[in-house]
Amino acid sequence: MSDEILINITPPETRVAVLENGVLQELIIERQRKRDIVGNVYRGEVCRIMPGIQAAFVDIGIGRAGFLHASDVLVSGETPSDEKGIERFLQQGQKVVVQVLKAPIGTKGPRLTMSLSIPSRYQVFLPYSEKLALSQQLEGEIERERLLACMEVFKEQGYSGGYIARTASEGVEEASIRADMLFLNKLWEEISLQIGEVSLGLIYEDLPLALRILRDWYQTSVTKIVIDSRTNFERMVDFSQKFMPEVEGLLELYRGHRPLFDMYSIESEIKAALERKVPLKSGGHLVFDQTEAMTTVDVNTGSYLGRGNQEQTVFKTNMEAAQVTARQLRLRNLGGIIIIDFIDMQDDGHKVAVLNALEKAMSNDHAKYTISSVSELGLVEMTRMRTRESLERVMCEPCPICSGSGMVRTPETTCYEIFREIIRDARQYEAKELLVLASNAVVEMLLDEESTTLADLESFVGIRIRFRAENEYTQEQYDVVLV
């Protein structure tokens, strides 16, 4: 597999596109005004203890309290258990040092932990632990033993803290691993000084997105990394020379006249990823609906009729849908509970094949996920770890007219609401005349299709009724003014 990473940087925004075999698979956007805070370390103040759910809310100075579960509390090397509740470890007003595990999503604040971890290229440093561990993705037993031995030698020299060897450390020489561990020790010394000086707020901020991409996303399948900002290109070259010399030769400065994302047709892909409906090459389509509780994916055959029997048509559509769904989940960064409504299949072999296709398509996903079996109704339940806002939540906001529901009341419905309001006001107040302010569509319906009803109403209440169209009013807005 050939991977490419494209980095588009402007002063207010950084965008990263990850391509696999020339196809956009992942898009990460970080805006200067809303920088990703995952990995940042803060000194916060406990503002509320919730014994019922064994959690606390912590003010870290970002305008939204963070959520700290008892399993993420660490006081004097101890974590609350069933016998010792969170209220015995934390009190309201107490100052604590926490790290952001998950960014704020929707109305939810960030997820916090007191078990700090500082990542670098090859290692993750655990300042409040002494354990040595290895990434689960490191499979070779000989290599695992070699890496563990390297870490043990370093620890024997008197350095405190625990370490986890990352996947990127596989095959890396001992000198590089040792240098990485020394760097983490020095970084922690600086962070420790800041912990002593900061009373409330940010203590340590993780690297900017462009450098985090080098540290966390580089793998041997990456063939080039293209950046369209000279200043940031030089920073990335300097970073790679110090910490990742194997990456330096892959860095390219884009000098073209056309925008970088236009050259690779990324902009059109972004627009398509914000659409609710996703077409399939066969003629079918997917429909994505994202809610607070879950995301649903509905698979439809659409215009695809197939050449064989109905079961084969359904099977082919579901197979293609499995591939496209996996890509769209990554591209849209959809997380949490996901329900995929595949078209009903009678053949058990087809169900297994579709599930295997989905598993294979998801195998390159950086986010952790779990996939259940196909239910009798053709539904597949899965979860995907959500650490940051979805693409839709980053780039869009709820419609001011429908408040995100996707539906607005018809002009007819608004007309009948106005009739009821007129009767209500006529009974409560003494007025010689009523002025109705509404949108053009509603006023036109009142004076045309509902004119007979309006005349009967005017006679019934004994009050003259006038109308005025307001261009700024939505289809649901109206006012009845006493004159």
For each residue, the residues with C-beta under 8 A, 3 or more apart:
1: 20 21 221 364
2: 20 21 22 221 223
3: 18 19 20 219 221 222 223
4: 18 19 22 222 223 224 225 226
5: 16 17 18 19 213 217 222 224 225 226
6: 16 17 19 226 260 261 264 266
7: 14 15 16 210 213 225 226 227 228 229 232
8: 14 15 16 17 228 259 260 261
9: 13 14 15 210 227 228 229 232
10: 13 14 229
11: 32
12: 31 32 33
13: 9 10 29 30 31 32
14: 7 8 9 10 29 30 31 208 209 210
15: 7 8 9 27 28 29 30 261
16: 5 6 7 8 26 27 28 29 209 210 213
17: 5 6 8 24 26 27 261 264 266
18: 3 4 5 24 25 26 27 28 217
19: 3 4 5 6 22 23 24 25 264
20: 1 2 3 23 25 364
21: 1 2
22: 2 4 19
23: 19 20 327
24: 17 18 19 27 264 266 269 331
25: 18 19 20 327 330 331 364
26: 16 17 18 330 331 333 366
27: 15 16 17 18 24 266 269 270 273 331 333 391
28: 15 16 18 209 213 333
29: 13 14 15 16 391 394 395
30: 13 14 15 34 35 36 208 209
31: 12 13 14 34 35 394
32: 11 12 13 35
33: 12
34: 30 31
35: 30 31 32 208
36: 30 103 206 209 388
37: 40 62 100 103 104 110
38: 100 101 102 103 206 387 388
39: 99 100 119 206
40: 37 99 100 202 204 205 206
41: 97 98 99 116 191 195 202 203 204
42: 60 61 97 98 99 100 201 202 203
43: 60 95 96 97 98 195 198 199 200 201 203
44: 58 59 60 61 66 95 96 97 98 112 200
45: 58 59 93 94 95 96 200
46: 49 56 57 58 59 68 90 91 92 93 94 95 96
47: 57 58 59 65 92
48: 56 57 65 92
49: 46 56 86 87 90 91 92
50: 53 54 55 56 57 86
51: 54 85 86 87
52:
53: 50
54: 50 51 69 70 80 85 86
55: 50 67 68 69 70 86
56: 46 48 49 50 68 73 86 90
57: 46 47 48 50 65 66 67 68 109
58: 44 45 46 47 65 66 67 68 96 98 112
59: 44 45 46 47 65 66 200
60: 42 43 44 65 66 98 100 110 112 200 201
61: 42 44 200 201 202
62: 37 104 110
63:
64: 104 109 110
65: 47 48 57 58 59 60 109
66: 44 57 58 59 60 98 100 109 110 111 112
67: 55 57 58 108 109 110 111 112
68: 46 55 56 57 58 72 73 90 96 98 112 113 114
69: 54 55 72 73 111
70: 54 55 73 79 80 85 86 89
71: 79 80
72: 68 69 101 111 112 113 114 115
73: 56 68 69 70 79 80 86 89 90 114
74: 77 78 79 113 114 115 128
75: 78 89 90 114
76:
77: 74 128
78: 74 75 84 89
79: 70 71 73 74
80: 54 70 71 73 84 85 86 88 89
81: 84
82:
83:
84: 78 80 81 88 89
85: 51 54 70 80 88 89
86: 49 50 51 54 55 56 70 73 80 89 90
87: 49 51 90 91
88: 80 84 85
89: 70 73 75 78 80 84 85 86
90: 46 49 56 68 73 75 86 87 94 96
91: 46 49 87 94
92: 46 47 48 49
93: 45 46
94: 45 46 90 91
95: 43 44 45 46 199 200
96: 43 44 45 46 58 68 90 114
97: 41 42 43 44 114 116 195 203
98: 41 42 43 44 58 60 66 68 112 113 114
99: 39 40 41 42 112 113 114 115 116 117
100: 37 38 39 40 42 60 66 103 110 111 112
101: 38 72 110 111 112 113 387
102: 38 105 110 111 386 387 388
103: 36 37 38 100 110 387 388 389
104: 37 62 64 108 109 110 389
105: 102 108 386 388 389 393
106: 292 389 393
107: 292
108: 67 104 105
109: 57 64 65 66 67 104
110: 37 60 62 64 66 67 100 101 102 103 104
111: 66 67 69 72 100 101 102
112: 44 58 60 66 67 68 72 98 99 100 101
113: 68 72 74 98 99 101 116
114: 68 72 73 74 75 96 97 98 99
115: 72 74 99 126 128 129
116: 41 97 99 113 126 127 128
117: 99 124 125 126 164
118: 124 125 127 184 187 188 191 204
119: 39 123 124 125 166 215 216
120: 123 124 125 180 183 184 187 215 243
121: 166 168 180 215 243 244
122: 165 166 168 169 172 176 177 180
123: 119 120 163 164 165 166 169 177 180 181 184
124: 117 118 119 120 163 164 166
125: 117 118 119 120 161 162 163 181 184 185 187 188
126: 115 116 117 129 131 161 162 163 164
127: 116 118 160 161 188
128: 74 77 115 116 161
129: 115 126 161 162
130: 155 160 161 162
131: 126 162
132: 148 151 152 155 162 163 164
133: 162 163 164 165
134: 138 144 147 148 164 165
135: 138 164 165 166 167 169
136:
137: 167
138: 134 135 143 144 147 165 167 169 170
139: 144
140: 143 144 170
141: 144 145
142: 145 146
143: 138 140 146 147 170 171
144: 134 138 139 140 141 147 148
145: 141 142 148 149
146: 142 143 149 150
147: 134 138 143 144 150 151 165 169 170 177
148: 132 134 144 145 151 152 165
149: 145 146 152 153
150: 146 147 153 154 174 177 178
151: 132 147 148 154 155 163 165 177 181
152: 132 148 149 155 156
153: 149 150 156 157
154: 150 151 157 159 163 177 178 181
155: 130 132 151 152 159 163
156: 152 153
157: 153 154
158:
159: 154 155 181 185
160: 127 130
161: 125 126 127 128 129 130 184 185 188
162: 125 126 129 130 131 132 133
163: 123 124 125 126 132 133 151 154 155 181 184
164: 117 123 124 126 132 133 134 135
165: 122 123 133 134 135 138 147 148 151 169 177
166: 119 121 122 123 124 135 169
167: 135 137 138 170
168: 121 122 172 218 219
169: 122 123 135 138 147 165 166 172 177 180
170: 138 140 143 147 167
171: 143
172: 122 168 169 176 177
173: 176 177
174: 150 177 178
175: 178 179
176: 122 172 173 179 180
177: 122 123 147 150 151 154 165 169 172 173 174 180 181
178: 150 154 174 175 181 182
179: 175 176 182 183
180: 120 121 122 123 169 176 177 183 184 243
181: 123 125 151 154 159 163 177 178 184 185
182: 178 179 185 186
183: 120 179 180 186 187 243
184: 118 120 123 125 161 163 180 181 187 188
185: 125 159 161 181 182 188 189
186: 182 183 189 190
187: 118 120 125 183 184 190 191
188: 118 125 127 161 184 185 191 192
189: 185 186 192 193
190: 186 187 193 194
191: 41 118 187 188 194 195 203 204
192: 188 189 195 196
193: 189 190 196 197
194: 190 191 197 198 203 204
195: 41 43 97 191 192 198 203
196: 192 193
197: 193 194
198: 43 194 195 201 202 203
199: 43 95
200: 43 44 45 59 60 61 95
201: 42 43 60 61 198
202: 40 41 42 61 198 205
203: 41 42 43 97 191 194 195 198
204: 40 41 118 191 194
205: 40 202
206: 36 38 39 40 212
207: 211 212 215
208: 14 30 35 211 212
209: 14 16 28 30 36 212 213
210: 7 9 14 16 213 214 227 232 235 236
211: 207 208 214 215 235 236 239
212: 206 207 208 209 215 216 217
213: 5 7 16 28 209 210 216 217 218 225
214: 210 211 217 218 225 236 239 240 244 247
215: 119 120 121 207 211 212 218 243 244
216: 119 212 213
217: 5 18 212 213 214 222 366
218: 168 213 214 215 222 225 244 247
219: 3 168 222
220:
221: 1 2 3
222: 3 4 5 217 218 219 225 250
223: 2 3 4 250
224: 4 5 250 252
225: 4 5 7 213 214 218 222 236 247 250 251 252
226: 4 5 6 7 252 253 254 260
227: 7 9 210 232 233 236 251 252 253 254
228: 7 8 9 253 254 259 260
229: 7 9 10 232 233
230: 233 234 253
231: 234 235
232: 7 9 210 227 229 235 236
233: 227 229 230 236 237 251 253
234: 230 231 237 238
235: 210 211 231 232 238 239
236: 210 211 214 225 227 232 233 239 240 251
237: 233 234 240 241 248 251
238: 234 235 241 242
239: 211 214 235 236 242 243 244
240: 214 236 237 243 244 245 247 248 251
241: 237 238 245 248
242: 238 239
243: 120 121 180 183 215 239 240
244: 121 214 215 218 239 240 247 248
245: 240 241 248
246: 249
247: 214 218 225 240 244 250 251
248: 237 240 241 244 245 251
249: 246
250: 222 223 224 225 247
251: 225 227 233 236 237 240 247 248
252: 224 225 226 227
253: 226 227 228 230 233
254: 226 227 228 260 263
255:
256: 260 263
257:
258: 262 263
259: 8 228 262 263 267
260: 6 8 226 228 254 256 263 264 266
261: 6 8 15 17 264 266 267 270
262: 258 259 265 266 267
263: 254 256 258 259 260
264: 6 17 19 24 260 261
265: 262 268 269
266: 6 17 24 27 260 261 262 269 270
267: 259 261 262 270 271
268: 265 271 272
269: 24 27 265 266 272 273 331
270: 27 261 266 267 273 274 391 395
271: 267 268 274 275
272: 268 269 275 278
273: 27 269 270 328 331 332 391
274: 270 271 391 392 395 396
275: 271 272 278
276: 287 288 289
277: 285 286 287 288
278: 272 275 285 286 287 288 324 328
279: 284 285 302
280: 283 284 285 286 302 304 317 320 321 324
281: 320
282: 304 316 317 320
283: 280 301 302 303 304 305
284: 279 280 299 300 301 302 303 304 317 320 321
285: 277 278 279 280 300 302
286: 277 278 280 297 298 299 300 321 324 325 328
287: 276 277 278 297 298 300
288: 276 277 278 295 296 297 328 332 334
289: 276 295 296 298
290: 295 334 390 392
291: 294 295 296
292: 106 107
293: 336 337
294: 291 336 337 338 339
295: 288 289 290 291 334 336 337 338 339
296: 288 289 291 338 339 340 341
297: 286 287 288 321 325 328 338 339 340 341
298: 286 287 289 341
299: 284 286 317 318 321 325 340 341 342 343
300: 284 285 286 287 343
301: 283 284 304 305 313 314 317 343
302: 279 280 283 284 285
303: 283 284
304: 280 282 283 284 301 313 316 317
305: 283 301 313
306: 309 310 312 313 316
307:
308: 312 313
309: 306 312 313
310: 306 313 314
311: 314 315 345 346 347 350
312: 306 308 309 315 316
313: 301 304 305 306 308 309 310 316 317
314: 301 310 311 317 318 343 344 345 350
315: 311 312 318 319 345 347 350 353 354
316: 282 304 306 312 313 319 320
317: 280 282 284 299 301 304 313 314 320 321 343
318: 299 314 315 321 322 342 343 345 350 354
319: 315 316 322 323 353 354 357
320: 280 281 282 284 316 317 323 324
321: 280 284 286 297 299 317 318 324 325 340 342
322: 318 319 325 326 342 354 355 357 358 361
323: 319 320 326 327 357 361
324: 278 280 286 320 321 327 328
325: 286 297 299 321 322 328 329 340 358 361
326: 322 323 329 330 358 361 362 365
327: 23 25 323 324 330 331 361
328: 273 278 286 288 297 324 325 331 332 334
329: 325 326 332 333 334 338 362 365 384
330: 25 26 326 327 333 365 366 367
331: 24 25 26 27 269 273 327 328 391
332: 273 288 328 329 390 391 392
333: 26 27 28 329 330 386 388 389 390 391
334: 288 290 295 328 329 338 384 386 390
335: 338 367 383 384 385 386 387 390
336: 293 294 295 383 384 386
337: 293 294 295 381 382 383
338: 294 295 296 297 329 334 335 381 382 383 384
339: 294 295 296 297 379 380 381 382
340: 296 297 299 321 325 358 379 380 382
341: 296 297 298 299 377 378 379
342: 299 318 321 322 345 354 374 378 379 380
343: 299 300 301 314 317 318 378
344: 314 377 378
345: 311 314 315 318 342 350 351 354 374 378
346: 311 350
347: 311 315 350 351
348: 351 352
349: 352 353
350: 311 314 315 318 345 346 347 353 354
351: 345 347 348 354 355 374
352: 348 349 355 356
353: 315 319 349 350 356 357
354: 315 318 319 322 342 345 350 351 357 358 374
355: 322 351 352 358 359 371 373 374 380
356: 352 353 359 360
357: 319 322 323 353 354 360 361
358: 322 325 326 340 354 355 361 362 371 380
359: 355 356 362 363 371
360: 356 357 363
361: 322 323 325 326 327 357 358
362: 326 329 358 359 365 369 371
363: 359 360
364: 1 20 25
365: 326 329 330 362 369 384
366: 26 217 330
367: 330 335 384 385 386 387
368: 384 385
369: 362 365 382 383 384 385
370: 382 383
371: 355 358 359 362 380 382
372: 375 380 381 382
373: 355 380
374: 342 345 351 354 355 378 379 380
375: 372 378 379 380 381
376:
377: 341 344
378: 341 342 343 344 345 374 375
379: 339 340 341 342 374 375
380: 339 340 342 355 358 371 372 373 374 375
381: 337 338 339 372 375
382: 337 338 339 340 369 370 371 372
383: 335 336 337 338 369 370
384: 329 334 335 336 338 365 367 368 369
385: 335 367 368 369
386: 102 105 333 334 335 336 367 390
387: 38 101 102 103 335 367
388: 36 38 102 103 105 333
389: 103 104 105 106 333 393 394
390: 290 332 333 334 335 386 393 394
391: 27 29 270 273 274 331 332 333 394 395
392: 274 290 332 395 396
393: 105 106 389 390 396
394: 29 31 389 390 391
395: 29 270 274 391 392
396: 274 392 393
397:
398: 402 403 404
399: 402 403 404 406
400: 403 474
401: 408 474 475 476
402: 398 399 405 406 407 408
403: 398 399 400
404: 398 399
405: 402
406: 399 402
407: 402
408: 401 402 474 475 476
409: 413 414 417 475 476
410: 413 414 475
411: 414 415 439 441 442 444 445 475
412: 415 416 445 450
413: 409 410 416 417
414: 409 410 411 417 418 438 439 442 475 476 478
415: 411 412 418 419 442 445 446 450
416: 412 413 419 420
417: 409 413 414 420 421 478
418: 414 415 421 422 436 438 442 446 478 480
419: 415 416 422 423 453 454 457
420: 416 417 423 424
421: 417 418 424 425 478 480
422: 418 419 425 426 434 436 457 461 463 465 480
423: 419 420 426 427 457 460 461
424: 420 421 427 428
425: 421 422 428 429 431 434 480 482
426: 422 423 429 431 434 461 462 463
427: 423 424
428: 424 425
429: 425 426 482
430:
431: 425 426 434 463 482 483
432: 463 464 483
433: 463 464 465 466 483
434: 422 425 426 431 463 464 465 466 480 481 482 483
435: 466 467 468 480 481 483
436: 418 422 443 446 465 466 467 468 478 479 480 481
437: 468 470 473 478 479 480 481
438: 414 418 442 443 446 467 469 470 473 477 478 479
439: 411 414 442 443 469 470 473 474 475 477 478
440: 443 444 469 471
441: 411 444 445 475
442: 411 414 415 418 438 439 445 446 473 475 478
443: 436 438 439 440 446 447 467 468 469
444: 411 440 441 447 448 469
445: 411 412 415 441 442 448 449 450
446: 415 418 436 438 442 443 450 451 454 467
447: 443 444 450 451 454 467
448: 444 445 451
449: 445
450: 412 415 445 446 447 453 454
451: 446 447 448 454 455
452: 455 456
453: 419 450 456 457
454: 419 446 447 450 451 457 458 465
455: 451 452 458 459
456: 452 453 459 460
457: 419 422 423 453 454 460 461 465
458: 454 455 461 463 464 465
459: 455 456 462
460: 423 456 457
461: 422 423 426 457 458
462: 426 459
463: 422 426 431 432 433 434 458
464: 432 433 434 458
465: 422 433 434 436 454 457 458
466: 433 434 435 436 483
467: 435 436 438 443 446 447
468: 435 436 437 443
469: 438 439 440 443 444
470: 437 438 439 473 477
471: 440
472:
473: 437 438 439 442 470 477 478
474: 400 401 408 439 477
475: 401 408 409 410 411 414 439 441 442
476: 401 408 409 414
477: 438 439 470 473 474
478: 414 417 418 421 436 437 438 439 442 473
479: 436 437 438
480: 418 421 422 425 434 435 436 437
481: 434 435 436 437
482: 425 429 431 434
483: 431 432 433 434 435 466
